Amino acid sequence: MDIELFRQEARQWLTAHFTDEIRRAPEDSDERRQWLRQLADKGWICPNWPKEYGGAGLGFREHIALMQEFGAAGVALPYDNGGQSRNMIGPTLLEYGTDEQKAKHLPPIARGEVQWCQGYSEPGSGSDLASLSTRAVLDGDHYVINGQKIWTSGAHLSNWIYVLVRTDPKASKHEGISMVLVDMNQPGVTVKPIRLISGTSPFCETFFDDAVADSVVGELNRGWTIGKRLLQHERSGIAGMGAGGASAARPAGPPRYHLAELAKRYSGSADDGRVRDPVLRDTLIQHRLNEKSYQLTLNRTREENESGETLGFATSIFKAVGANLGKATAELTVQVIGSAGTGWEGNGFSEQEIGAMRNWLGSRASSIAGGTNEVQLNIIAKRVLGLPD
Ligand SMILES: Cc1cc2nc3c(=O)[nH]c(=O)nc-3n(C[C@H](O)[C@H](O)[C@H](O)COP(=O)(O)OP(=O)(O)OC[C@H]3O[C@@H](n4cnc5c(N)ncnc54)[C@H](O)[C@@H]3O)c2cc1C
């Protein structure tokens, strides 16, 4: 289909259906629920998934164009716990799931009716994930799980969890692992939110005490390969590589933030309208160049990768560089705002100033979540550059 025609039709549909009333409605309102039903009926919550699983069967270019239109219209999609359902377990099941698993689990995701979370990390197994010790043992026709996960983002809000478990304790550490799907609404699963210094809790500890698994994804004891593939989807999402990041990489769109404008507001403009402080000006220009080259490299990689498949080990390059860039943006924003950028709460700070500080603190996590930057560098060294182990 002609992309420009598709883009126009999408824009018209969004103008007609994503009205100001819906845009302004609270997330938990009938208007928003009605909107999400309409979006799901179009197959546009997971637009690139096959129609039989609730998607719209869009090709990669149409998908990118649609995401750009969503970005421009500020479209509200269902809450997805950092992409866990649509962008992580969904594509993994499309690749490795049985027909039965796909038919059971994909349509509720494509309708925004279910929330998934990730049970990978354990108190003693983070970067060295393959040392995990949560066990699953076959009992009759189902696996029974015992053990503990940690840093489970959004577990307290989730219905389902995909879990890496040890199914063959005698095999070498990478070979005895399987990925299982677990319904969280059962007595064997306990979720304890971890309260952070801010008072909120994006993380939980998740305990399994004789919890029953719904099913195993892919082959038994091949979970390491499947778990790593899911991490590539996660890293691709964090790096803004998928179509979901298309609005950020749009060549002609409005910039996401105006660091130079902020700098002029907080530390003044020169007579010629430029940022007054020459050192700060130089830093901002260098940062903008870094951002631009990252976006252009992302765009080029997308174009070269016509299939739209998430890349393999090369996602680690984008994840590591993207995390550093995101941290640098957050840091520069606080620097530009100056002492007003140190506020946590209170009337003395504007919403934007408080947002800048919280964003800076939050940005520190981007080089830890989904595998630390050091781990990404190890993967690049071994799997991309082929250096010795
Ligand atoms: C925002 C956020 C969300 C998260 N969400 C989830 C989630 O939903 N589900 C989940 O399962 N986990 C989640 N995690 C956990 C995350 O995957 C781990 O924090 C991460 O893998 C690092 O593990 P660790 O915290 O145990 O650190 P460690 O593995 O103990 O690492 C400590 C330090 O040692 C370094 N290090 C370790 N090994 C090596 C090595 N071989 N070479 C060089 N350096 C090394 C690390 O880079 C790091 O700096 C989340 C983390 C964050 C920050």
The ligand as an SDF file (V2000), in Angstrom:
LIG
                    3D

 53 58  0  0  0  0  0  0  0  0999 V2000
   14.4710    0.1870   36.2080 C   0  0  0  0  0  0  0  0  0  0  0  0
   14.7710   -1.2650   36.3560 C   0  0  0  0  0  0  0  0  0  0  0  0
   13.7800   -2.1820   36.0360 C   0  0  0  0  0  0  0  0  0  0  0  0
   14.0230   -3.5460   36.1810 C   0  0  0  0  0  0  0  0  0  0  0  0
   13.0020   -4.4210   35.9360 N   0  0  0  0  0  0  0  0  0  0  0  0
   13.2020   -5.7520   36.0620 C   0  0  0  0  0  0  0  0  0  0  0  0
   12.1310   -6.6710   35.8190 C   0  0  0  0  0  0  0  0  0  0  0  0
   11.0030   -6.2860   35.5130 O   0  0  0  0  0  0  0  0  0  0  0  0
   12.3790   -7.9900   35.9560 N   0  0  0  0  0  0  0  0  0  0  0  0
   13.6010   -8.4700   36.2990 C   0  0  0  0  0  0  0  0  0  0  0  0
   13.7530   -9.6780   36.3550 O   0  0  0  0  0  0  0  0  0  0  0  0
   14.6480   -7.6160   36.5740 N   0  0  0  0  0  0  0  0  0  0  0  0
   14.4630   -6.2630   36.4510 C   0  0  0  0  0  0  0  0  0  0  0  0
   15.5080   -5.3860   36.7370 N   0  0  0  0  0  0  0  0  0  0  0  0
   16.7720   -5.9110   37.2320 C   0  0  0  0  0  0  0  0  0  0  0  0
   17.9320   -5.7860   36.2430 C   0  0  0  0  0  0  0  0  0  0  0  0
   17.7990   -6.7160   35.1950 O   0  0  0  0  0  0  0  0  0  0  0  0
   19.2130   -5.9910   37.0420 C   0  0  0  0  0  0  0  0  0  0  0  0
   19.3120   -4.9420   37.9700 O   0  0  0  0  0  0  0  0  0  0  0  0
   20.4540   -6.0000   36.1610 C   0  0  0  0  0  0  0  0  0  0  0  0
   20.4560   -7.1100   35.3130 O   0  0  0  0  0  0  0  0  0  0  0  0
   21.7430   -5.9930   37.0030 C   0  0  0  0  0  0  0  0  0  0  0  0
   21.7320   -6.9880   37.9570 O   0  0  0  0  0  0  0  0  0  0  0  0
   22.0400   -6.6640   39.5040 P   0  0  0  0  0  0  0  0  0  0  0  0
   21.1510   -5.5300   39.9140 O   0  0  0  0  0  0  0  0  0  0  0  0
   21.9220   -7.9300   40.2570 O   0  0  0  0  0  0  0  0  0  0  0  0
   23.5130   -6.1140   39.5110 O   0  0  0  0  0  0  0  0  0  0  0  0
   24.8580   -6.9830   39.5190 P   0  0  0  0  0  0  0  0  0  0  0  0
   24.7380   -8.0860   38.5270 O   0  0  0  0  0  0  0  0  0  0  0  0
   25.1730   -7.3890   40.9380 O   0  0  0  0  0  0  0  0  0  0  0  0
   25.9110   -5.9600   39.0040 O   0  0  0  0  0  0  0  0  0  0  0  0
   26.5780   -5.0320   39.8720 C   0  0  0  0  0  0  0  0  0  0  0  0
   27.6240   -4.2830   39.0580 C   0  0  0  0  0  0  0  0  0  0  0  0
   28.6420   -5.2130   38.6110 O   0  0  0  0  0  0  0  0  0  0  0  0
   28.7920   -5.1050   37.1960 C   0  0  0  0  0  0  0  0  0  0  0  0
   29.0620   -6.4350   36.6370 N   0  0  0  0  0  0  0  0  0  0  0  0
   28.4520   -7.5980   36.9450 C   0  0  0  0  0  0  0  0  0  0  0  0
   28.9260   -8.6000   36.1920 N   0  0  0  0  0  0  0  0  0  0  0  0
   29.8580   -8.0690   35.3590 C   0  0  0  0  0  0  0  0  0  0  0  0
   30.6930   -8.5970   34.3320 C   0  0  0  0  0  0  0  0  0  0  0  0
   30.6730   -9.9000   33.9980 N   0  0  0  0  0  0  0  0  0  0  0  0
   31.5120   -7.7400   33.6660 N   0  0  0  0  0  0  0  0  0  0  0  0
   31.5510   -6.4160   33.9710 C   0  0  0  0  0  0  0  0  0  0  0  0
   30.7770   -5.8710   34.9620 N   0  0  0  0  0  0  0  0  0  0  0  0
   29.9470   -6.6760   35.6370 C   0  0  0  0  0  0  0  0  0  0  0  0
   27.4620   -4.5940   36.6860 C   0  0  0  0  0  0  0  0  0  0  0  0
   27.5800   -3.9760   35.4090 O   0  0  0  0  0  0  0  0  0  0  0  0
   27.0680   -3.6320   37.7930 C   0  0  0  0  0  0  0  0  0  0  0  0
   27.7000   -2.3960   37.5990 O   0  0  0  0  0  0  0  0  0  0  0  0
   15.2880   -4.0150   36.6210 C   0  0  0  0  0  0  0  0  0  0  0  0
   16.2930   -3.0780   36.9340 C   0  0  0  0  0  0  0  0  0  0  0  0
   16.0270   -1.7270   36.8200 C   0  0  0  0  0  0  0  0  0  0  0  0
   17.1060   -0.7570   37.1910 C   0  0  0  0  0  0  0  0  0  0  0  0
  1  2  1  0
  2  3  1  0
  2 52  2  0
  3  4  2  0
  4  5  1  0
  4 50  1  0
  5  6  2  0
  6  7  1  0
  6 13  1  0
  7  8  2  0
  7  9  1  0
  9 10  1  0
 10 11  2  0
 10 12  1  0
 12 13  2  0
 13 14  1  0
 14 15  1  0
 14 50  1  0
 15 16  1  0
 16 17  1  0
 16 18  1  0
 18 19  1  0
 18 20  1  0
 20 21  1  0
 20 22  1  0
 22 23  1  0
 23 24  1  0
 24 25  2  0
 24 26  1  0
 24 27  1  0
 27 28  1  0
 28 29  2  0
 28 30  1  0
 28 31  1  0
 31 32  1  0
 32 33  1  0
 33 34  1  0
 33 48  1  0
 34 35  1  0
 35 36  1  0
 35 46  1  0
 36 37  1  0
 36 45  1  0
 37 38  2  0
 38 39  1  0
 39 40  1  0
 39 45  2  0
 40 41  1  0
 40 42  2  0
 42 43  1  0
 43 44  2  0
 44 45  1  0
 46 47  1  0
 46 48  1  0
 48 49  1  0
 50 51  2  0
 51 52  1  0
 52 53  1  0
M  END
$$$$
